[in-house]
Structures are given as C-alpha cells and as structure tokens.
Amino acid sequence: MSSSLRRGALAASALAFSVATLAGCAAGNNAQTLEVKPDNAAMTVGDIKLQNVVVITPSELASTGPAAVSATVFNNGKTAQTLESITVPGTGKTAELKPAEGGSLSIPAHGSLVIGGENNASAVLPNSREAVQDGNAQKVTFTFSKTGDVSLRAFVVPAAGYYSSWGPTAAPPTPADTASPSPSASTSGEPASPASPNASGEAESPAAGASPSTSESAAQ
C-alpha cells in the first residue's frame, strides 16, 4: 500500500473514531436524554397546566374512608383563575375543596396552586374506596373559572411511603360511650350514707335501751 493510501486510511479511521465519540457524548448530554418527565399525570389546556396529579387512598385496604387528590396547578395566563371543582366522572364523586389557611383557591397570573400536603389547599373525595381503587388510572376533571374543564387520567396510589404525608386524613373514630355515674345512683348514694345510719340509730336506740324495769315504773 502506498504512503498516500495509508495516510488516507488512517485519516478515515481517526474521523470515524471522533464521530463515534461525539455521538456517544451527544447521546448522554443532549436535552432530550437529560429531560426528566414526571411519571404522574400532566395536562395543559389553554393557560392552565396540571402536573403531578394523583389520587391517594387510605393506606389500610379495609378502610372506607376518603381519598385525596394531589396536584400542582400552574396559570400561565395574564389573569387569575379560580379552581371551582374537582370531580371523578362516572363515580358521582365531587371533591370537597378547602383553601390553605389564610389562602384561597385562586391561581394568580403566572402563579401556581399546590393541592395536597401539609399547609396546602386540599381536595378530599369522601367515602371513595370503592369508587377509586389502587393501581387504576382514574379520570379526574378540574374545572376552572375561565379555562373550564381540564380532564386527565391520574394514578390511584395508597397513602404509603412517599405519599404518606399527602394522603387523606383518617376520619376520627366514633367517640365511645364513657362510663359515668347514673343520676339515680348518685342521687341515692349521696343522701343514703349519712341518712340511713342516723335514721336507724335514732329509731332503734329507744327500743334497744328499753328495759322491763323502765316500762314497769312508767306503768306504775
């Protein structure tokens, strides 16, 4: 092989190696491969973007308690919007919405609203164990004052592990009947202890102290 051909072959090999190296770097560092997309449901309609939407059920399988909807709502518009309702179509379930203490259910322009978790707004679906079951992808509809309905399918997960602090608050147990003294017992008990000895003592002492001599002297 001539020297010119050898130089050409070496140049081609070096070029191929450099291209392969650059391709490998691109595969590991470009925006597409580094972009992390959340596993949870997300949806954008108009100015409203929903992200990380999940339905969280009680951790106890036997529980018939409420489920909670957790989500982050972004408003990319120039005017504020209000979250009016969250429903689960096909189940007849409508979430009970409560703003965070001192807050509201309004999403400001270019702002956000967090639903679920400590000190945030809450959305609770009462008695929903049969309506929403773990592992399902449940359709959930958010209704906003301007955008209207935004629907998506959200995963249903139990309030365990990461979601333990985001799940529904368990309903308080029914208060047990506390034992207390009945009115009749307390009434009869209080006067009975001092009254009965005195009454019996006063009535019985003359009879116990009577003697034949006393009765005979009285008769005489």
C-alpha positions, 0 to 999 in steps of 0.5 A: 500500500502506498504512503498516500493510501495509508495516510488516507486510511488512517485519516478515515479511521481517526474521523470515524473514531471522533464521530463515534465519540461525539455521538456517544457524548451527544447521546448522554448530554443532549436535552432530550436524554437529560429531560426528566418527565414526571411519571404522574399525570400532566395536562395543559389546556389553554393557560392552565397546566396540571402536573403531578396529579394523583389520587391517594387512598387510605393506606389500610385496604379495609378502610372506607374512608376518603381519598385525596387528590394531589396536584400542582396547578400552574396559570400561565395566563395574564389573569387569575383563575379560580379552581371551582371543582374537582370531580371523578366522572362516572363515580358521582364523586365531587371533591370537597375543596378547602383553601390553605389557611389564610389562602384561597383557591385562586391561581394568580397570573403566572402563579401556581396552586399546590393541592395536597400536603401539609399547609396546602389547599386540599381536595378530599373525595369522601367515602371513595374506596370503592369508587377509586381503587389502587393501581387504576388510572382514574379520570379526574376533571378540574374545572376552572373559572375561565379555562373550564374543564381540564380532564386527565387520567391520574394514578390511584396510589395508597397513602404509603411511603412517599405519599404518606404525608399527602394522603387523606386524613383518617376520619376520627373514630366514633367517640365511645360511650364513657362510663359515668355515674347514673343520676339515680345512683348518685342521687341515692348514694349521696343522701343514703350514707349519712341518712340511713345510719342516723335514721336507724340509730335514732329509731332503734336506740329507744327500743334497744335501751328499753328495759322491763324495769323502765316500762314497769315504773312508767306503768306504775 
